[in-house]
Amino acid sequence: MSTQQYDEIGEAYEGFKALPLEQYSVVPGFLAMVGDVRGKSVLDLACGTGFYSREFKRRGASELLGIDISSEMVAVARALEEREPLGLSYEVGDAAELRAFDAQFDIALAVQLLNYADDIATTERMCRNVHRSLKPGGELFLLNQSPDFRFDGPTPEKYGFRSVLTGEEGETGPKVRTTALLDPPVSFVANLPRREVYEKCLAAAGFSELTWVPLTVSEAGVREFGADHWADFRANPPLVMLRCRA
């Protein structure tokens, strides 16, 4: 399901990063959480068109491999690498069936990955595959829609996104349709795993030091729009981050 919908999105996915929520909260927040990557090897799962792969390579990662289930996304990422070579590698792959690597990585990224697992068993398999791919003590950084987001609360629409329940319920949580308010709008459907699904599956895979990390608004975002503009975001954060150690 996610393969087809992301194949259809393709290059439009790059436009997400210009929306206020991404530009002034998600991107600076995720980059800050991951921190210093100089000299480290990074595995970027669900890499999409390679936005974070490029960012962390520019920030000094020694090696960076991006993997995505969508061949169209990987094609866009490779085209961007061709246009501006940074020494990145990309391949098409499913995190639930992740191949073994010759060497383990220092860091793994999973931005909007576990919400595409169809059930708890697949979620746990993804987590185990990531754990196997990391050096002992390596870190996994995740970004997902917040399990605590209230669909009857303030919405993130003024920040560029609409999020609604589809009415379907999966094993890991309800299904959600998220729309990026681009021109034309781009929508995709994913699960919204419950908090304990993340915690139990990551722990079962061998991860420890699980820490939920809230997103905040950057100083640039406050300067651009004023603090009051972000009241809905603060009252009902749509996204949350998570870090843990192999």
TACOR-V132134 format. One record per residue. N is the residue number from 1. SS is DSSP state (2 for helix, 1 for strand, 0 for the rest). PSI is psi as a letter, one per 30 degrees, with the letter a starting at -180 (NA if undefined). Layout:
BEGIN
n-><N,N>
ss-><SS,SS>
psi-><PSI,PSI>
END
This chain:
BEGIN
n-><1,2,3,4,5,6,7,8,9,10,11,12,13,14,15,16,17,18,19,20,21,22,23,24,25,26,27,28,29,30,31,32,33,34,35,36,37,38,39,40,41,42,43,44,45,46,47,48,49,50,51,52,53,54,55,56,57,58,59,60,61,62,63,64,65,66,67,68,69,70,71,72,73,74,75,76,77,78,79,80,81,82,83,84,85,86,87,88,89,90,91,92,93,94,95,96,97,98,99,100,101,102,103,104,105,106,107,108,109,110,111,112,113,114,115,116,117,118,119,120,121,122,123,124,125,126,127,128,129,130,131,132,133,134,135,136,137,138,139,140,141,142,143,144,145,146,147,148,149,150,151,152,153,154,155,156,157,158,159,160,161,162,163,164,165,166,167,168,169,170,171,172,173,174,175,176,177,178,179,180,181,182,183,184,185,186,187,188,189,190,191,192,193,194,195,196,197,198,199,200,201,202,203,204,205,206,207,208,209,210,211,212,213,214,215,216,217,218,219,220,221,222,223,224,225,226,227,228,229,230,231,232,233,234,235,236,237,238,239,240,241,242,243,244,245,246>
ss-><0,2,2,2,2,2,2,2,2,2,2,2,2,2,2,2,2,2,0,2,2,2,2,2,2,2,2,2,2,2,2,2,2,2,0,0,0,0,0,0,1,1,1,1,1,0,0,0,0,0,2,2,2,2,2,2,2,2,0,0,0,0,1,1,1,1,1,1,0,0,2,2,2,2,2,2,2,2,2,2,2,2,2,0,0,0,0,0,1,1,1,1,0,0,2,2,2,0,0,0,0,0,0,0,1,1,1,1,1,1,1,0,0,2,2,2,0,0,0,2,2,2,2,2,2,2,2,2,2,2,2,2,2,1,1,1,1,1,1,1,1,1,1,1,1,0,0,0,0,0,0,0,0,0,0,0,2,2,2,0,1,1,1,1,1,1,1,1,1,0,0,0,0,1,1,1,1,1,1,1,0,0,0,0,0,1,1,1,1,1,1,0,0,0,2,2,2,2,2,2,2,2,2,2,0,0,0,1,1,1,1,1,1,1,0,0,0,0,2,2,2,2,2,2,2,0,2,2,2,2,2,2,2,2,2,0,0,0,1,1,1,1,1,1,1,0>
psi-><e,e,e,e,e,e,e,f,e,b,f,f,e,e,f,e,f,f,k,e,e,e,e,f,d,e,e,e,e,e,e,e,e,e,b,j,g,k,g,l,k,k,j,j,k,h,f,b,g,g,e,e,e,e,e,f,e,f,g,g,k,e,k,k,k,k,k,k,f,j,e,e,e,e,e,e,e,e,e,e,e,e,e,i,k,f,h,k,k,k,l,k,l,k,f,f,h,k,l,k,l,e,k,l,l,e,k,k,k,i,j,h,e,f,f,g,k,f,l,e,e,e,e,e,e,e,e,e,e,e,e,f,f,k,l,k,f,l,k,k,k,l,k,l,k,k,f,g,k,j,f,g,a,k,l,g,e,f,g,g,k,k,j,k,k,f,f,l,k,l,e,f,a,l,k,k,j,k,k,k,i,a,j,l,l,k,l,l,k,l,l,i,k,l,e,f,e,e,e,e,e,e,e,f,f,g,k,a,h,k,k,k,j,l,k,l,k,l,e,e,e,e,e,e,f,l,e,e,f,g,e,e,e,e,f,i,k,f,l,l,l,k,l,l,k,NA>
END
